C-alpha cells in the first residue's frame, strides 16, 4: 500500500523540478550570470560567449524566471523572461540571453 502512494507522490515531486540551461549569446563574457525562480537562485561566474550553464532547483511558490547579467565592464541588467514557474509544474528548457538584451526560451 505504501508503494502505491509513494510512487505517485515521487512523480509529482520530480515533475515540479526546474532545470534551465542558460546560454550566453550576448557577444561578450559575463562576469556574473544569475537565474532566479521563487526560492532558488543560481549564480555563475565568468561565463564565456556561447557558454552554457545549468540551473536546477524547485520553486517554493509561484513566480517568473528572472535572469541577471553583470558584464566585465561593471554594467548590470535584470531581465524578466515571462516564463512562469510554480512548485507543481516547474520549468524545463533552454534560455538564451541575446545580444539585443532579450531572453528567448525553448521548452523541453
N, C-alpha and C positions, 0 to 999 in steps of 0.2 A: 504494500500500500504506500509506504514512504517513497519508493522509487517512482510510482505513478505520479506523485505530487512533485518530487524533486526535479524530474526531467523537464516538465513544462516551465517550472519556475526558473531553472537554469537557462532555458531557451529564451525566456523573456529578458533575463538579466543580460545575457550575451548580446541579444539583438539591440539593446539600448546603448551599447558601446559606441563611442565616436572614434573614428580613425580618419584623419585628414592628412593627406600628403600635400605639403606646400612646396611650390616651385618658384624660384626667384628668376623672373624674366624682366626685371626692372632695367637691365642693362648695366648695372653696377653692383659691386659687392655690398652686402648688408652687414653692418656691424652687429645689429640685433634684429631678429625676426621673432615676433611673438604672436601666438594664436591663443585666443580666449573664448571659452564657452562657459556657461554658468557653472561655477565651482571648480573649474580646471583652467590652468594656464601652462602653456609650453613655451619655453624661451630657448632660442638657438642663437649662437654667436658665430660671427664670421661665415656667413652663408654666401658662397661664391655665385657669380652669374651662372644660371642654369642649374644651380644646386637644388637638391631635393631633400627635404626633411619630413619626418612623420610625427604627428601629434596624436596621442591616444589618451582616452580617458572616458569618463562618464559624467554627463551633466547632472547637476543636483537640482535643477529647475529648468523652466522654460526660458529661452532666450535665443539670441543670434550668435553666430560665429563672427568674431572681430579679429582683425589682423593689424598688428602694429609693426611699423618699419622704422629702423634707425639706420641712417646711411653713415658711411665712414666720414663724411664731412660734418656730421652732427645734426643734419636735418632729420626731422621726425614726422611721421604720417600715421594716422589712425584710420583704418578702413573698415566700414561696416559692409558685410557681404550680403546681407539679406537672407542668409541661409539659416533657417530655423532649426534649433536643436532642443530636444527635451529628453528626460530620463528614460522614457519608454522606447522611443524610436531611434534616438541618437542621430548620427550623421556619418556617412562614409563617402569619400570621394577625393578628388584632386582639386586643390585651389591654386590657381596660377596667378601670381602677383605680376601684373603687366607694367610695361614702361609708361603707359598713359596714366598710371595711378589707380587703375581699377583692378578688381579681382574677378576672374572667370572661374566658374565651378563646373566640374563634371562629376556626376553622381555615379557611384559604383552600383 
